[in-house]
Amino acid sequence: KTEIKSIKCVNAERQGRRVSKVRFEIEMR
């Protein structure tokens, strides 16, 4: 399940739009 999150993180970083949301989820872990 980490691979899927990794891909989402890369997509968010490329878009630069949901990066904050993805970072928030990672910090929540």
MDAnalysis code that builds the backbone (N, CA, C; Angstrom):
import MDAnalysis as mda
import numpy as np

u = mda.Universe.empty(87, n_residues=29, atom_resindex=np.repeat(np.arange(29), 3), trajectory=True)
u.add_TopologyAttr("name", ["N", "CA", "C"] * 29)
u.add_TopologyAttr("resid", np.arange(1, 30))
u.add_TopologyAttr("resname", ["LYS", "THR", "GLU", "ILE", "LYS", "SER", "ILE", "LYS", "CYS", "VAL", "ASN", "ALA", "GLU", "ARG", "GLN", "GLY", "ARG", "ARG", "VAL", "SER", "LYS", "VAL", "ARG", "PHE", "GLU", "ILE", "GLU", "MET", "ARG"])
u.atoms.positions = np.array([
    [0.849, -1.204, 0.000],
    [0.000, 0.000, 0.000],
    [0.888, 1.258, 0.000],
    [2.154, 1.103, 0.216],
    [3.009, 2.328, 0.210],
    [3.293, 2.731, -1.234],
    [3.334, 1.775, -2.123],
    [3.630, 2.119, -3.534],
    [2.549, 3.050, -4.088],
    [1.315, 2.732, -3.788],
    [0.213, 3.579, -4.316],
    [0.366, 5.002, -3.763],
    [0.679, 5.114, -2.478],
    [0.816, 6.475, -1.884],
    [2.022, 7.169, -2.529],
    [3.049, 6.410, -2.824],
    [4.266, 7.019, -3.431],
    [3.895, 7.607, -4.797],
    [3.157, 6.847, -5.558],
    [2.754, 7.340, -6.899],
    [1.895, 8.597, -6.738],
    [1.016, 8.580, -5.755],
    [0.132, 9.750, -5.551],
    [0.992, 10.952, -5.147],
    [1.980, 10.702, -4.328],
    [2.862, 11.798, -3.868],
    [3.575, 12.397, -5.083],
    [4.082, 11.549, -5.934],
    [4.804, 12.045, -7.129],
    [3.841, 12.845, -8.007],
    [2.649, 12.352, -8.178],
    [1.668, 13.071, -9.025],
    [1.354, 14.427, -8.388],
    [1.155, 14.435, -7.109],
    [0.816, 15.702, -6.417],
    [1.990, 16.679, -6.545],
    [3.189, 16.164, -6.372],
    [4.361, 17.069, -6.465],
    [4.434, 17.649, -7.883],
    [4.155, 16.851, -8.854],
    [4.250, 17.348, -10.274],
    [3.146, 18.383, -10.457],
    [1.976, 18.131, -9.942],
    [0.875, 19.101, -10.122],
    [1.100, 20.305, -9.206],
    [1.677, 20.070, -8.024],
    [1.915, 21.210, -7.121],
    [0.598, 21.763, -6.605],
    [-0.439, 20.980, -6.631],
    [-1.756, 21.491, -6.165],
    [-2.166, 20.732, -4.902],
    [-2.155, 19.412, -4.946],
    [-2.582, 18.654, -3.729],
    [-1.331, 18.295, -2.918],
    [-0.271, 18.966, -3.128],
    [0.958, 18.625, -2.361],
    [0.692, 18.836, -0.871],
    [0.016, 19.932, -0.548],
    [-0.238, 20.203, 0.883],
    [-1.112, 19.086, 1.469],
    [-2.099, 18.651, 0.741],
    [-2.997, 17.601, 1.282],
    [-2.200, 16.301, 1.443],
    [-1.403, 15.967, 0.475],
    [-0.628, 14.709, 0.570],
    [0.335, 14.812, 1.747],
    [0.957, 15.960, 1.918],
    [1.929, 16.121, 3.037],
    [1.158, 16.004, 4.349],
    [-0.003, 16.542, 4.392],
    [-0.782, 16.463, 5.647],
    [-1.067, 14.994, 5.982],
    [-1.444, 14.232, 4.981],
    [-1.742, 12.786, 5.241],
    [-0.471, 12.084, 5.700],
    [0.646, 12.392, 5.104],
    [1.908, 11.720, 5.496],
    [2.242, 12.106, 6.939],
    [2.043, 13.373, 7.279],
    [2.369, 13.804, 8.657],
    [1.408, 13.154, 9.646],
    [0.198, 12.938, 9.235],
    [-0.794, 12.306, 10.146],
    [-0.315, 10.897, 10.511],
    [0.412, 10.245, 9.589],
    [0.873, 8.870, 9.876],
    [1.775, 8.955, 11.057],
])
